[in-house]
Amino acid sequence: QVQLVESGGGLVQPGGSLRLSCAASISIFGISVMGWYRQAPGKERELVAQISRTGFTNYADSVKGRFMISSDNAKNTVYLQMHSLKPEDTAVYYCNVKPIGDPNAYWGQGTRVTVSS
């Protein structure tokens, strides 16, 4: 069982920035892929960004050039730096990890991001 603790959400004005953090209870070296997903009211959960164990990154088209995913191996933490936030970025953001050799994927509890003036 992997525990994930997210933080960093909140209320921000359009054009502002936030950084989300997701601390894992296992070493990042034991994780195949770490990612951030989001779910807006009335919509399905969607992939925002992913980072693999080898550092390969993947972004949703809607956030390319504005968001950046990164990891800190020493802290077993993955980050999502968000810039130029838009009202349509408003959602609950969830961290997701796929450990190596584990058929399960694990989710954090979610952190709410609200972009509004």
Summary of the structure (lengths in Angstrom):
residues: 117
radius of gyration: 13.5
end to end distance: 39.6
largest distance: 44.7
contacts: 345
relative contact order: 0.32
helix: 10%
strand: 52%
